[in-house]
Amino acid sequence: MGLPAIGTLAVANWNGIAWSQPGGAGTTVYPQEQVNVPFTAYPVGGQIWAENSGLWVLGCGHWQNAVLILRSYDPVNQVSAALICCALCTFVQRIQEPYESIENPLLFPVIIP
C-alpha cells in the first residue's frame, strides 16, 4: 500500500467519525465545523459562537492551530514520509520526505500546513 494522495483522507474513520469527501480529492470534507450557532443556555442563551477560528484553514475546510503529523512509508522512493494532516479529519495537506527531516528544528522550526 502506498502513500495517500494529497487532498485525500489518510484515515477514513479517524476518531470513530465517518468523514466523507463527496466532491473527491482536494474538496471539502464533511462534517464541517459549526458556524453561527446560537447557545441554547450556557454561557448566555442566544449568544452566537463559531468553531471556525484558528491560524490556518486547510483544504478540507477545517480550521487549525496545529496539524497532525502521521508517519508513513513511500514504497516508490523507499523512504519514510511525514503526512502533514488536518488534526480533525486526517486530510493530507502535504507530504514531507524523509520523515526524520520534519524533526529538525533548523529546517522546520514551525510546521506550516
N, C-alpha and C positions, 0 to 999 in steps of 0.2 A: 504494500500500500504506500502510495506516495504522499507528498505534501498536499494539504487542501489548497485550492486556488485562492488567490487574493480576492476578497469580496464575497467569500462564502463562509459558512459556519464551520468552525473546526470541530465542534461537538454539538450535534443537533439538539440533544435534550439536556443541555447544561443546567445544573441546579434543579433538575426534575421539571423544567418548564418546556413545553412543546413549542420551541421557537420556529417560526416559519418565514420564508422569504419567497412569497408568491411571484414576485417580479423576476426572480432569477438572480444570478451572481451580480454583486455590486449594487443591489437595490435595498430598500428599506426592509428592516427585519421587524416582525410583529411577535408579541405585543410591544407597543410603544409606551413610553413613559406618560404619566398623567399630566395634562396641561390645563390650567384654568379650571380646576376642580374646586368647588366650594367645600369647606369643612362643614360637617353636619353638627358638630358640638365643640370639640376641643381644637385649638385653644379658644377660638372665637367663632361662634356659629355664623356661617355665611362668608367668612373670610376666604379669599381666593388664594390658592397655592399652586405651585407647579414643580415638577421634577426635572424640568429642562434647565438645569444650571450646571455649569462645570467649566473647566478650562478649554476642553475640546469637544466638538461633536464629530463622531466618527461616521463612516459611510453607511452604517446601519441605521443612523438616526438617533442613537443614544448618546447622551452627554456623559463625559468622563473627566475625572480629576486625575486618575491613574489607570494605566492599562494593565491587562493580564498578559503575562509572558508564559507561553507554553513551550516546552521542549519537544522537538520532533526530529525526524531524520529525513534527509533528502537522498533517496536512493540513486538519483541521476548523478549528482555531484559527489556522492558518498561522503557526506559531511553532516554534522549535527546542524539543526536550524532552530532559531528562536522565532516563534509565531507571535507577533505583536497583535493582540486581540482586544476586543471590547470585553470589559470585565462582566458585563451583564449577559451577553448572548454568545460570546466567542467568535464574533465576526472578525475575520482575518484582515487586518488593516495593512500590514506589511510583513515581510519575512526577512530576517537577518541571518546570514551565514558567515562563519560558523557560530554556533550558539555561544561559545565562550567569549566572542568579541563583545557581546552585549553586557558582559560583566566588567568590562574595562572602563573605569570612570574617566580616563583620559579621552577615550573615543566617544563615549556616551555618558556625559555627566547627568543628563536628563533624557529619559526615554520619551521621545515625542512621536505620537502616532502619525 
